[in-house]
Amino acid sequence: MADSALWISSLTVGTAVLAGWVTSRGTARAPQVDWCYDPFRESVLAFAFAARTAVHDL
């Protein structure tokens, strides 16, 4: 019984550490992605609006 509890607690701790690491990497990378794609944002929104209008007019 104690062995399975040890494995489960180790797996839980490992999962929590991995989740924290993934979250911190995503938080650190988000501003870089925003900066990289910011020049294209207006053209993408204009294209999406034009496509939506074209589909609506059908």
C-alpha positions, -999 to +999 in steps of 0.1 A: +000+000+000+028+024+009+046+017-023+017+027-045+012+059-025+048+068-031+045+062-068+013+082-071+028+111-051+059+111-072+039+111-104+018+140-090+048+160-081+064+154-115+033+164-133+030+196-113+067+205-120+062+198-157+030+219-158+047+248-141+076+246-165+054+246-196+033+275-182+064+296-176+078+290-211+044+300-226+042+331-205+078+341-215+072+334-252+038+352-256+052+388-259+078+376-285+050+360-306+029+392-303+058+413-315+066+390-344+030+388-358+019+424-350+027+438-384+004+412-401-025+416-377-044+443-396-040+425-430-052+392-415-082+409-399-090+427-432-088+394-451-110+376-426-136+403-428-135+402-466-139+364-466-168+366-441-185+392-462-181+372-494-195+340-477-224+361-463-232+375-498-236+340-512 
